[in-house]
Amino acid sequence: MSGGSKRDEPIADPIRGRVVLVTGASSGIGAASAVALAEAGATAVALCARREERLREVLERCREHAPGSAMFPVDLVDLDSLPELAQRVEAELGPVDLLVNNAGVAKRRRMPDLTVAELDGVMRVNFYAPVVLTGALLPGMVERGHGRIVNVSSMGTRSAALRVGAYAASKAALELWTEGLMLDLLGTGVRAQLLVPGTTRTEFSQPTDDNEPPFPPDPNAQDAADVAAALIALLRSDDFEGFASDAHAATSLAKRSDPNAFLASVRDHLAPPTTGSDR
Ligand SMILES: NC(=O)c1ccc[n+]([C@@H]2O[C@H](COP(=O)([O-])OP(=O)(O)OC[C@H]3O[C@@H](n4cnc5c(N)ncnc54)[C@H](OP(=O)(O)O)[C@@H]3O)[C@@H](O)[C@H]2O)c1
């Protein structure tokens, strides 16, 4: 393994003086992260999402700190357009040092009712778009000998995938793909990291026509700014994955250390032993 290479040492400051691309920057965690990265010294933030009005509002806030910032409206479902998007960003702002694949769509649907077309839509935004964007920007990063890719997953992979099996599957794919990327990039100076937020107060949980109703409000939900702060801390750490609270880290550890016990307790909570017929 070439992990001891000098070029794998953390770069002095992964944010200050850097060009950053954030997907899903029009709202929620992406908008908060874009502003936080600008405040932390990025020279330019490329803001990507579909809603132009919302991007414009975030752009104004980013430009207060990172005047070189710009917005690049895009529909990530259109995977073929993404290499050209990456080229445009680099032509306008310079080489991208940090890619934050944050955009995501929810899919609240019981597994027996899920269609392949629905799964495909979720996989495109949550998994394939990060893969294609990374593929477009990675050769330049490797060539320059430094760069960072942060993929935003979800505690949906670390708790119970109840009614969100498709969403959790897309994030699970993203997690292991990111782990593979991190390992395969050892020695190049480019690092891949994973941010694993839990329930966050954003538009993500709002009712939509293509989702089953949202879950009841979570009293422990965090603000998008807390998750943005966790992103900044992750970037400044040597860790592969980062959480937005110690409780999330503990839940993740509990499931990983004994998945049978963890899921048995979830199952007992949902369907007490005397009433269940699938046990
Ligand atoms: N909120 C939570 O409880 C929570 C928990 C764990 C993980 N996460 C993850 O955090 C990330 C951000 O979510 P959020 O909570 O900030 O939700 P949000 O406010 O709904 O933000 C989602 C972002 O993704 C963008 N997006 C969605 N579909 C897109 C498409 N086809 N093309 C381009 N952009 C698209 C949206 O922009 P446009 O609509 O303008 O395109 C928006 O900027 C997601 O990956 C989500 O899975 C959220």
Ligand as a Chemical Component Dictionary entry (heavy atoms), coordinates in Angstrom:
data_LIG
# 
_chem_comp.id                   LIG 
_chem_comp.type                 NON-POLYMER 
_chem_comp.pdbx_formal_charge   0 
_chem_comp.three_letter_code    LIG 
# 
loop_
_chem_comp_atom.comp_id 
_chem_comp_atom.atom_id 
_chem_comp_atom.alt_atom_id 
_chem_comp_atom.type_symbol 
_chem_comp_atom.charge 
_chem_comp_atom.model_Cartn_x 
_chem_comp_atom.model_Cartn_y 
_chem_comp_atom.model_Cartn_z 
_chem_comp_atom.pdbx_ordinal 
LIG N1  N1  N 0  -32.542 16.811 5.869  1  
LIG C1  C1  C 0  -32.244 15.645 6.416  2  
LIG O1  O1  O 0  -32.901 15.206 7.400  3  
LIG C2  C2  C 0  -31.090 14.842 5.880  4  
LIG C3  C3  C 0  -30.627 13.757 6.679  5  
LIG C4  C4  C 0  -29.555 13.002 6.208  6  
LIG C5  C5  C 0  -28.976 13.305 4.991  7  
LIG N2  N2  N 1  -29.462 14.343 4.244  8  
LIG C6  C6  C 0  -28.816 14.574 2.953  9  
LIG O2  O2  O 0  -28.366 15.907 2.883  10 
LIG C7  C7  C 0  -28.330 16.310 1.525  11 
LIG C8  C8  C 0  -28.984 17.689 1.407  12 
LIG O3  O3  O 0  -30.342 17.567 1.776  13 
LIG P1  P1  P 0  -31.136 18.745 2.532  14 
LIG O4  O4  O 0  -31.605 18.200 3.806  15 
LIG O5  O5  O -1 -30.358 19.987 2.514  16 
LIG O6  O6  O 0  -32.428 18.845 1.596  17 
LIG P2  P2  P 0  -32.955 19.980 0.597  18 
LIG O7  O7  O 0  -33.052 21.288 1.283  19 
LIG O8  O8  O 0  -34.166 19.396 -0.018 20 
LIG O9  O9  O 0  -31.794 20.088 -0.470 21 
LIG C9  C9  C 0  -31.641 19.179 -1.520 22 
LIG C10 C10 C 0  -30.791 19.844 -2.586 23 
LIG O10 O10 O 0  -30.594 18.923 -3.662 24 
LIG C11 C11 C 0  -30.907 19.595 -4.875 25 
LIG N3  N3  N 0  -31.404 18.665 -5.880 26 
LIG C12 C12 C 0  -32.377 17.733 -5.740 27 
LIG N4  N4  N 0  -32.624 17.119 -6.917 28 
LIG C13 C13 C 0  -31.794 17.694 -7.818 29 
LIG C14 C14 C 0  -31.588 17.524 -9.212 30 
LIG N5  N5  N 0  -32.293 16.634 -9.931 31 
LIG N6  N6  N 0  -30.660 18.293 -9.821 32 
LIG C15 C15 C 0  -29.961 19.220 -9.125 33 
LIG N7  N7  N 0  -30.096 19.418 -7.811 34 
LIG C16 C16 C 0  -31.010 18.674 -7.160 35 
LIG C17 C17 C 0  -31.976 20.622 -4.493 36 
LIG O11 O11 O 0  -31.950 21.701 -5.408 37 
LIG P3  P3  P 0  -33.068 22.042 -6.497 38 
LIG O12 O12 O 0  -34.382 21.513 -6.001 39 
LIG O13 O13 O 0  -33.005 23.518 -6.615 40 
LIG O14 O14 O 0  -32.594 21.340 -7.733 41 
LIG C18 C18 C 0  -31.470 21.082 -3.136 42 
LIG O15 O15 O 0  -30.516 22.109 -3.313 43 
LIG C19 C19 C 0  -29.033 15.223 0.713  44 
LIG O16 O16 O 0  -28.068 14.418 0.075  45 
LIG C20 C20 C 0  -29.757 14.425 1.780  46 
LIG O17 O17 O 0  -29.888 13.073 1.397  47 
LIG C21 C21 C 0  -30.502 15.113 4.654  48 
# 
loop_
_chem_comp_bond.comp_id 
_chem_comp_bond.atom_id_1 
_chem_comp_bond.atom_id_2 
_chem_comp_bond.value_order 
_chem_comp_bond.pdbx_ordinal 
LIG N1  C1  SING 1  
LIG C1  O1  DOUB 2  
LIG C1  C2  SING 3  
LIG C2  C3  SING 4  
LIG C2  C21 DOUB 5  
LIG C3  C4  DOUB 6  
LIG C4  C5  SING 7  
LIG C5  N2  DOUB 8  
LIG N2  C6  SING 9  
LIG N2  C21 SING 10 
LIG C6  O2  SING 11 
LIG C6  C20 SING 12 
LIG O2  C7  SING 13 
LIG C7  C8  SING 14 
LIG C7  C19 SING 15 
LIG C8  O3  SING 16 
LIG O3  P1  SING 17 
LIG P1  O4  DOUB 18 
LIG P1  O5  SING 19 
LIG P1  O6  SING 20 
LIG O6  P2  SING 21 
LIG P2  O7  DOUB 22 
LIG P2  O8  SING 23 
LIG P2  O9  SING 24 
LIG O9  C9  SING 25 
LIG C9  C10 SING 26 
LIG C10 O10 SING 27 
LIG C10 C18 SING 28 
LIG O10 C11 SING 29 
LIG C11 N3  SING 30 
LIG C11 C17 SING 31 
LIG N3  C12 SING 32 
LIG N3  C16 SING 33 
LIG C12 N4  DOUB 34 
LIG N4  C13 SING 35 
LIG C13 C14 SING 36 
LIG C13 C16 DOUB 37 
LIG C14 N5  SING 38 
LIG C14 N6  DOUB 39 
LIG N6  C15 SING 40 
LIG C15 N7  DOUB 41 
LIG N7  C16 SING 42 
LIG C17 O11 SING 43 
LIG C17 C18 SING 44 
LIG O11 P3  SING 45 
LIG P3  O12 DOUB 46 
LIG P3  O13 SING 47 
LIG P3  O14 SING 48 
LIG C18 O15 SING 49 
LIG C19 O16 SING 50 
LIG C19 C20 SING 51 
LIG C20 O17 SING 52 
# 
